[in-house]
Amino acid sequence: MKRGGILNPTLNRILAETGHTDLLTICDRGFPVPLGIERLDLALTDGIPTVLDTVRAIHGEFIIDSVIVTEEMKQASPARYEELVEALPGVAFRVITHQQFKDICGESRAVIRTGDSVPYANIMIISG
């Protein structure tokens, strides 16, 4: 039995299979996940878990080179943006439009869906 850390076996496998510079998308419950990409659905109920909860768990076990967020997150959910910056000290942030985010999501190794309902809570992790 695993002692701690991430307990979800599918998420553990995705992290282990992710290579240097691969993208992982962690999205809110309403994000349109592109067809053909592995989708891991962690959503349990409204707000559980959040994108931030998931990022914190992954950051504890995974090398994050940088992240991508949207301009819309900074505008509509500035508190969430600040929480992410605080949760990922030393990690570079790149800001793009929500449409650009959706366009490049198709390049993700996997999309991890959460129960988050914060507007534009989505984030892409670039593996280190």
C-alpha positions as CSV (number, residue, x, y, z in Angstrom):
1,M,0.0,0.0,0.0
2,K,1.3,3.5,-0.9
3,R,2.2,5.6,2.2
4,G,0.9,8.9,0.9
5,G,1.0,11.4,-1.8
6,I,-1.2,11.0,-4.8
7,L,-3.4,7.9,-4.3
8,N,-5.3,8.0,-7.6
9,P,-3.6,5.2,-9.7
10,T,-4.5,6.8,-13.1
11,L,-3.0,10.1,-12.1
12,N,0.1,8.3,-10.8
13,R,0.4,6.6,-14.2
14,I,-0.1,9.8,-16.2
15,L,2.6,11.6,-14.2
16,A,5.0,8.7,-14.6
17,E,4.5,8.6,-18.3
18,T,4.8,12.3,-18.8
19,G,8.1,13.4,-20.4
20,H,10.2,16.5,-20.4
21,T,8.2,19.5,-21.9
22,D,5.0,17.5,-22.2
23,L,1.8,19.5,-21.4
24,L,-0.8,18.4,-18.8
25,T,-4.0,20.3,-18.6
26,I,-5.9,20.6,-15.3
27,C,-9.4,22.0,-15.9
28,D,-12.6,23.1,-14.2
29,R,-15.7,21.1,-14.5
30,G,-17.0,22.9,-17.6
31,F,-13.9,23.0,-19.8
32,P,-14.5,21.4,-23.2
33,V,-12.0,18.5,-23.3
34,P,-11.0,17.8,-26.9
35,L,-11.8,14.4,-28.2
36,G,-9.0,11.9,-28.5
37,I,-7.0,13.1,-25.5
38,E,-6.8,11.0,-22.3
39,R,-9.2,12.4,-19.8
40,L,-9.0,11.7,-16.1
41,D,-12.1,12.9,-14.3
42,L,-11.4,13.7,-10.6
43,A,-14.6,15.7,-10.2
44,L,-16.6,14.6,-7.1
45,T,-18.9,17.4,-6.3
46,D,-19.1,21.2,-6.9
47,G,-15.7,22.5,-6.0
48,I,-14.1,19.2,-5.0
49,P,-11.4,18.9,-5.9
50,T,-10.3,22.3,-7.2
51,V,-7.7,22.9,-9.8
52,L,-5.6,24.5,-7.1
53,D,-5.9,21.3,-4.9
54,T,-4.9,19.2,-7.8
55,V,-1.9,21.4,-8.8
56,R,-0.7,21.4,-5.2
57,A,-0.8,17.6,-5.0
58,I,1.0,17.2,-8.4
59,H,3.6,19.8,-7.5
60,G,4.6,17.8,-4.5
61,E,5.6,14.8,-6.7
62,F,6.3,16.2,-10.1
63,I,8.8,18.7,-11.7
64,I,6.9,21.6,-13.1
65,D,9.0,23.7,-15.5
66,S,6.3,26.4,-16.2
67,V,2.6,26.9,-16.4
68,I,0.1,28.5,-18.8
69,V,-3.0,30.3,-17.6
70,T,-5.4,32.7,-19.3
71,E,-5.8,36.4,-19.4
72,E,-9.4,35.7,-18.5
73,M,-8.3,34.0,-15.2
74,K,-6.3,37.1,-14.2
75,Q,-9.3,39.3,-14.9
76,A,-12.2,37.2,-13.7
77,S,-10.5,35.3,-10.9
78,P,-7.5,37.4,-9.7
79,A,-7.5,35.7,-6.2
80,R,-7.2,32.3,-7.8
81,Y,-4.3,33.5,-10.0
82,E,-2.5,34.9,-6.9
83,E,-3.1,31.5,-5.1
84,L,-1.5,29.7,-8.0
85,V,1.5,32.0,-8.0
86,E,1.9,31.5,-4.2
87,A,1.5,27.7,-4.6
88,L,4.2,27.5,-7.3
89,P,7.1,29.6,-6.1
90,G,9.8,29.9,-8.7
91,V,7.7,28.5,-11.5
92,A,7.3,30.7,-14.6
93,F,3.8,31.7,-15.7
94,R,2.8,32.3,-19.3
95,V,-0.5,34.1,-19.9
96,I,-2.5,33.6,-23.1
97,T,-6.1,34.1,-24.2
98,H,-8.7,31.5,-23.3
99,Q,-9.2,30.7,-27.0
100,Q,-5.4,30.1,-27.4
101,F,-5.6,27.9,-24.3
102,K,-8.4,25.8,-25.9
103,D,-6.5,25.6,-29.2
104,I,-3.3,24.2,-27.7
105,C,-5.1,21.9,-25.2
106,G,-5.2,19.3,-28.0
107,E,-1.4,19.0,-27.6
108,S,-1.8,17.9,-23.9
109,R,-0.6,14.5,-22.8
110,A,-3.8,14.3,-20.7
111,V,-6.6,16.5,-19.4
112,I,-7.4,16.2,-15.7
113,R,-10.9,17.4,-14.9
114,T,-11.8,18.7,-11.5
115,G,-14.9,19.9,-9.8
116,D,-13.7,23.5,-9.8
117,S,-16.3,26.2,-10.5
118,V,-14.0,29.2,-10.3
119,P,-14.3,31.1,-13.6
120,Y,-11.4,30.3,-15.9
121,A,-9.6,28.1,-13.3
122,N,-7.8,26.1,-16.0
123,I,-4.1,25.6,-16.0
124,M,-1.5,23.8,-18.2
125,I,1.6,22.4,-16.7
126,I,4.7,22.1,-18.7
127,S,6.8,19.2,-17.4
128,G,10.3,19.9,-16.3
